[in-house]
Protein backbone atom coordinates (compact mmCIF):
# COMPACT_ATOMS: atom_id res chain seq x y z
CA UNK A 1 0.00 0.00 0.00
CA UNK A 2 1.38 3.40 -1.01
CA UNK A 3 1.94 5.89 1.81
CA UNK A 4 3.09 9.47 1.45
CA UNK A 5 5.71 10.61 3.93
CA UNK A 6 4.76 13.81 5.74
CA UNK A 7 8.40 14.92 5.53
CA UNK A 8 8.30 14.63 1.73
CA UNK A 9 4.94 16.42 1.49
CA UNK A 10 6.20 19.19 3.78
CA UNK A 11 9.25 19.58 1.54
CA UNK A 12 7.10 20.07 -1.58
CA UNK A 13 5.05 22.74 0.23
CA UNK A 14 8.21 24.51 1.42
CA UNK A 15 9.69 24.61 -2.10
CA UNK A 16 6.52 26.11 -3.60
CA UNK A 17 6.11 28.57 -0.71
CA UNK A 18 9.72 29.77 -0.94
CA UNK A 19 10.02 29.62 -4.72
CA UNK A 20 13.40 27.84 -4.92
CA UNK A 21 15.05 24.69 -3.60
CA UNK A 22 17.79 26.73 -1.91
CA UNK A 23 15.28 28.89 -0.01
CA UNK A 24 13.29 25.80 1.00
CA UNK A 25 16.50 24.19 2.26
CA UNK A 26 17.18 27.19 4.51
CA UNK A 27 13.64 27.02 5.89
CA UNK A 28 13.87 23.27 6.55
CA UNK A 29 17.46 23.47 7.88
CA UNK A 30 18.77 20.90 5.40
CA UNK A 31 20.98 21.11 2.33
CA UNK A 32 19.63 21.91 -1.15
CA UNK A 33 20.82 18.45 -2.17
CA UNK A 34 18.61 16.88 0.51
CA UNK A 35 15.62 18.86 -0.73
CA UNK A 36 16.28 17.72 -4.30
CA UNK A 37 16.60 14.11 -3.18
CA UNK A 38 13.31 14.26 -1.26
CA UNK A 39 11.46 15.68 -4.27
CA UNK A 40 12.99 13.05 -6.56
CA UNK A 41 12.06 10.25 -4.14
CA UNK A 42 8.45 11.42 -3.97
CA UNK A 43 8.15 11.79 -7.74
CA UNK A 44 9.55 8.30 -8.24
CA UNK A 45 7.12 6.94 -5.65
CA UNK A 46 4.12 8.63 -7.29
CA UNK A 47 5.27 8.08 -10.86
CA UNK A 48 4.58 11.70 -11.76
CA UNK A 49 6.11 15.14 -11.43
CA UNK A 50 5.07 17.28 -8.48
CA UNK A 51 7.04 20.41 -9.40
CA UNK A 52 7.72 22.49 -12.48
CA UNK A 53 11.34 23.66 -12.21
CA UNK A 54 10.62 27.24 -13.21
CA UNK A 55 11.52 30.48 -11.46
CA UNK A 56 9.74 30.53 -9.10
CA UNK A 57 9.05 26.81 -8.81
CA UNK A 58 5.42 25.89 -9.48
CA UNK A 59 3.38 22.87 -8.38
CA UNK A 60 1.81 20.49 -10.88
CA UNK A 61 -1.72 19.18 -10.27
CA UNK A 62 -0.17 16.28 -8.36
CA UNK A 63 2.01 18.72 -6.44
CA UNK A 64 -0.99 20.80 -5.41
CA UNK A 65 -2.64 17.67 -3.97
CA UNK A 66 0.54 16.94 -2.01
CA UNK A 67 0.71 20.52 -0.71
CA UNK A 68 -2.90 20.33 0.44
CA UNK A 69 -2.01 17.14 2.34
CA UNK A 70 1.01 18.83 3.95
CA UNK A 71 -1.04 21.82 5.10
CA UNK A 72 -3.84 19.66 6.48
CA UNK A 73 -1.35 17.44 8.32
CA UNK A 74 0.34 20.46 9.90
CA UNK A 75 -3.03 21.83 10.98
CA UNK A 76 -4.07 18.51 12.53
CA UNK A 77 -0.72 18.22 14.31
CA UNK A 78 -1.27 21.68 15.83
CA UNK A 79 -4.76 20.74 17.01
CA UNK A 80 -3.57 17.44 18.47
CA UNK A 81 -0.76 19.06 20.45
CA UNK A 82 -3.21 21.67 21.76
CA UNK A 83 -5.65 18.94 22.80
CA UNK A 84 -2.84 17.11 24.61
CA UNK A 85 -2.10 20.25 26.57
CA UNK A 86 1.34 20.94 25.12
CA UNK A 87 2.73 24.30 26.21
CA UNK A 88 2.34 26.81 23.35
CA UNK A 89 5.93 27.94 24.00
CA UNK A 90 7.13 24.41 23.22
CA UNK A 91 5.28 24.22 19.90
CA UNK A 92 6.44 25.60 16.60
CA UNK A 93 4.11 28.23 15.20
CA UNK A 94 1.76 26.83 12.58
CA UNK A 95 1.75 28.72 9.29
CA UNK A 96 -1.79 29.33 8.03
CA UNK A 97 -2.05 30.59 4.43
CA UNK A 98 -5.08 32.79 3.75
CA UNK A 99 -6.28 34.71 0.69
CA UNK A 100 -7.78 38.19 0.91
CA UNK A 101 -8.66 41.03 -1.43
CA UNK A 102 -6.61 44.23 -1.29
CA UNK A 103 -9.33 46.52 0.09
CA UNK A 104 -10.18 44.16 2.96
CA UNK A 105 -6.48 43.82 3.75
CA UNK A 106 -6.11 47.60 3.84
CA UNK A 107 -9.17 48.27 6.01
CA UNK A 108 -10.47 45.57 8.35
CA UNK A 109 -8.77 42.19 7.92
CA UNK A 110 -5.58 42.61 9.96
CA UNK A 111 -7.36 43.35 13.25
CA UNK A 112 -8.75 39.81 13.67
CA UNK A 113 -5.38 38.31 12.72
CA UNK A 114 -3.63 40.38 15.37
CA UNK A 115 -5.98 39.08 18.06
CA UNK A 116 -5.61 35.50 16.82
CA UNK A 117 -1.81 35.69 16.86
CA UNK A 118 -1.95 36.69 20.53
CA UNK A 119 -4.20 33.75 21.40
CA UNK A 120 -2.65 30.95 19.30
CA UNK A 121 0.87 29.88 18.24
CA UNK A 122 0.23 30.75 14.60
CA UNK A 123 1.67 32.87 11.81
CA UNK A 124 -0.26 33.96 8.72
CA UNK A 125 0.89 33.71 5.11
CA UNK A 126 -1.38 36.15 3.25
CA UNK A 127 -2.04 35.91 -0.47
CA UNK A 128 -3.56 39.05 -1.95
CA UNK A 129 -5.80 38.85 -5.01
CA UNK A 130 -9.07 40.24 -6.30
CA UNK A 131 -12.09 38.88 -4.41
CA UNK A 132 -13.33 37.30 -7.65
CA UNK A 133 -10.19 35.16 -7.87
CA UNK A 134 -9.29 34.20 -4.28
CA UNK A 135 -11.55 31.13 -4.43
CA UNK A 136 -9.16 29.66 -7.00
CA UNK A 137 -6.42 29.65 -4.36
CA UNK A 138 -8.67 27.52 -2.16
CA UNK A 139 -9.38 25.12 -5.01
CA UNK A 140 -5.67 24.66 -5.67
CA UNK A 141 -4.89 24.03 -2.00
CA UNK A 142 -2.64 27.11 -1.82
CA UNK A 143 -4.63 28.57 1.08
CA UNK A 144 -6.82 27.20 3.87
CA UNK A 145 -9.30 30.09 3.94
CA UNK A 146 -10.23 33.06 1.79
CA UNK A 147 -12.25 36.26 1.63
CA UNK A 148 -14.11 35.88 -1.64
CA UNK A 149 -17.06 37.21 -3.61
CA UNK A 150 -18.11 33.61 -4.35
CA UNK A 151 -21.15 32.58 -2.31
CA UNK A 152 -21.30 28.97 -3.55
CA UNK A 153 -18.89 26.79 -1.55
CA UNK A 154 -15.73 25.62 -3.26
CA UNK A 155 -15.52 21.81 -3.33
CA UNK A 156 -14.39 20.60 0.08
CA UNK A 157 -15.04 23.98 1.73
CA UNK A 158 -17.71 25.68 3.81
CA UNK A 159 -18.88 29.26 3.48
CA UNK A 160 -20.15 32.05 5.77
CA UNK A 161 -21.43 35.51 4.87
CA UNK A 162 -19.19 38.39 5.95
CA UNK A 163 -21.06 41.43 4.63
CA UNK A 164 -20.78 43.96 1.83
CA UNK A 165 -17.91 46.30 1.17
CA UNK A 166 -19.63 49.55 0.17
CA UNK A 167 -17.88 51.81 -2.33
CA UNK A 168 -18.70 55.42 -3.21
CA UNK A 169 -17.25 57.57 -6.00
CA UNK A 170 -15.09 60.34 -4.54
CA UNK A 171 -12.58 62.99 -5.60
CA UNK A 172 -10.87 66.05 -4.15
CA UNK A 173 -12.74 69.39 -4.22
CA UNK A 174 -10.04 70.82 -6.52
CA UNK A 175 -10.43 67.89 -8.91
CA UNK A 176 -14.21 68.36 -9.02
CA UNK A 177 -13.77 72.08 -9.72
CA UNK A 178 -11.36 71.39 -12.56
CA UNK A 179 -12.88 68.36 -14.27
CA UNK A 180 -16.54 67.92 -13.32
CA UNK A 181 -18.15 71.28 -14.01
CA UNK A 182 -20.94 71.68 -16.56
CA UNK A 183 -22.67 68.73 -18.20
CA UNK A 184 -22.04 65.75 -15.87
CA UNK A 185 -22.02 62.94 -18.44
CA UNK A 186 -19.74 64.83 -20.83
CA UNK A 187 -17.39 65.77 -18.00
CA UNK A 188 -17.15 62.20 -16.69
CA UNK A 189 -16.33 60.97 -20.19
CA UNK A 190 -13.21 63.18 -20.25
CA UNK A 191 -12.17 63.25 -16.59
CA UNK A 192 -9.23 60.97 -15.65
CA UNK A 193 -10.00 58.21 -13.19
CA UNK A 194 -7.97 55.74 -11.15
CA UNK A 195 -8.28 51.98 -11.64
CA UNK A 196 -6.61 49.41 -9.38
CA UNK A 197 -5.59 47.24 -12.34
CA UNK A 198 -7.05 46.06 -15.63
CA UNK A 199 -9.37 43.63 -13.85
CA UNK A 200 -10.91 46.40 -11.73
CA UNK A 201 -14.49 46.95 -12.93
CA UNK A 202 -15.84 49.11 -10.07
CA UNK A 203 -15.34 52.38 -11.92
CA UNK A 204 -16.79 50.82 -15.08
CA UNK A 205 -19.90 49.69 -13.19
CA UNK A 206 -20.44 53.16 -11.70
CA UNK A 207 -19.90 54.94 -15.04
CA UNK A 208 -22.41 52.67 -16.76
CA UNK A 209 -24.93 53.61 -14.08
CA UNK A 210 -24.27 57.26 -14.91
CA UNK A 211 -24.94 56.65 -18.60
CA UNK A 212 -21.28 57.11 -19.58
CA UNK A 213 -19.32 54.75 -21.86
CA UNK A 214 -16.91 53.09 -19.36
CA UNK A 215 -14.19 52.82 -22.02
CA UNK A 216 -13.96 56.58 -22.70
CA UNK A 217 -12.23 58.19 -19.68
CA UNK A 218 -8.41 58.18 -19.44
CA UNK A 219 -7.09 55.95 -16.66
CA UNK A 220 -4.29 55.79 -14.14
CA UNK A 221 -3.47 52.30 -12.83
CA UNK A 222 -2.35 52.10 -9.18
CA UNK A 223 -2.27 48.43 -8.05
CA UNK A 224 -2.02 48.82 -4.25
CA UNK A 225 -4.98 49.69 -2.05
CA UNK A 226 -3.39 52.36 0.15
CA UNK A 227 -1.52 53.89 -2.79
CA UNK A 228 -4.74 53.80 -4.81
CA UNK A 229 -6.53 55.84 -2.12
CA UNK A 230 -3.54 58.19 -1.89
CA UNK A 231 -3.70 58.80 -5.64
CA UNK A 232 -7.33 59.91 -5.28
CA UNK A 233 -6.52 62.14 -2.29
CA UNK A 234 -3.73 63.76 -4.32
CA UNK A 235 -6.14 64.58 -7.12
CA UNK A 236 -4.76 62.19 -9.71
CA UNK A 237 -8.30 61.12 -10.59
CA UNK A 238 -11.65 60.09 -9.15
CA UNK A 239 -12.42 56.53 -8.05
CA UNK A 240 -14.68 54.40 -5.91
CA UNK A 241 -13.20 53.95 -2.45
CA UNK A 242 -14.54 51.80 0.38
CA UNK A 243 -16.39 53.91 2.94
CA UNK A 244 -14.15 52.29 5.54
CA UNK A 245 -11.24 53.97 3.77
CA UNK A 246 -12.75 57.31 2.73
CA UNK A 247 -15.15 58.33 5.54
CA UNK A 248 -12.57 60.27 7.57
CA UNK A 249 -11.29 62.17 4.52
CA UNK A 250 -14.86 63.04 3.53
CA UNK A 251 -15.58 64.31 7.04
CA UNK A 252 -12.46 66.52 6.92
CA UNK A 253 -13.44 67.86 3.50
CA UNK A 254 -10.40 66.38 1.77
CA UNK A 255 -12.67 64.27 -0.45
CA UNK A 256 -16.21 64.87 -1.69
CA UNK A 257 -18.71 62.27 -2.89
CA UNK A 258 -19.59 62.47 -6.58
CA UNK A 259 -23.11 61.14 -6.01
CA UNK A 260 -24.59 58.31 -7.98
CA UNK A 261 -25.43 54.91 -6.61
CA UNK A 262 -22.90 53.26 -4.27
CA UNK A 263 -21.52 49.91 -5.38
CA UNK A 264 -21.76 47.06 -2.87
CA UNK A 265 -19.46 44.04 -3.18
CA UNK A 266 -20.71 41.08 -1.16
CA UNK A 267 -17.93 39.20 0.63
CA UNK A 268 -17.90 35.67 2.03
CA UNK A 269 -15.50 33.63 4.12
CA UNK A 270 -14.67 30.19 2.74
CA UNK A 271 -12.38 27.65 4.40
CA UNK A 272 -11.51 23.99 4.20
CA UNK A 273 -14.27 21.83 5.63
CA UNK A 274 -12.07 20.21 8.27
CA UNK A 275 -12.80 19.55 11.92
CA UNK A 276 -10.07 21.83 13.28
CA UNK A 277 -10.30 23.96 16.45
CA UNK A 278 -7.63 26.32 15.09
CA UNK A 279 -9.33 26.82 11.71
CA UNK A 280 -12.68 27.26 13.47
CA UNK A 281 -11.19 29.88 15.80
CA UNK A 282 -9.79 31.77 12.80
CA UNK A 283 -13.17 31.66 11.05
CA UNK A 284 -15.07 32.78 14.15
CA UNK A 285 -12.83 35.82 14.67
CA UNK A 286 -12.79 36.89 11.01
CA UNK A 287 -16.52 36.36 10.41
CA UNK A 288 -17.55 38.14 13.63
CA UNK A 289 -15.34 41.13 12.85
CA UNK A 290 -16.43 41.28 9.22
CA UNK A 291 -20.08 41.34 10.25
CA UNK A 292 -19.38 44.20 12.67
CA UNK A 293 -17.70 46.50 10.18
CA UNK A 294 -19.20 45.62 6.79
CA UNK A 295 -22.63 46.56 5.48
CA UNK A 296 -25.34 43.87 5.53
CA UNK A 297 -25.54 41.86 2.32
Secondary structure, DSSP 8 states (H G I E B T S, - for coil): -----HHHHHHHHHHHHHSSHHHHHHHHTS-HHHHHHHHHHHHHHHTS--EE-SSS-EE-HHHHHHHHHHHHHHHHHHHHHHHTT--GGGS--EEEEEEE-HHHHHHTHHHHHHHHHHHSSEEEEEEE--TTTHHHHHHTTS-SEEEES--S--TTEEEEEEEEEEEEEEE-HHHHHHHS-SSHHHHHHHS-EEESSTT--HHHHHHHHTT--TTTS-EEE--SHHHHHHHHHTTS-BEEEEHHHHHHHHHHTSSEE--S--EEEEEEEEEE----HHHHHHHHHHHHHHHHHSB--
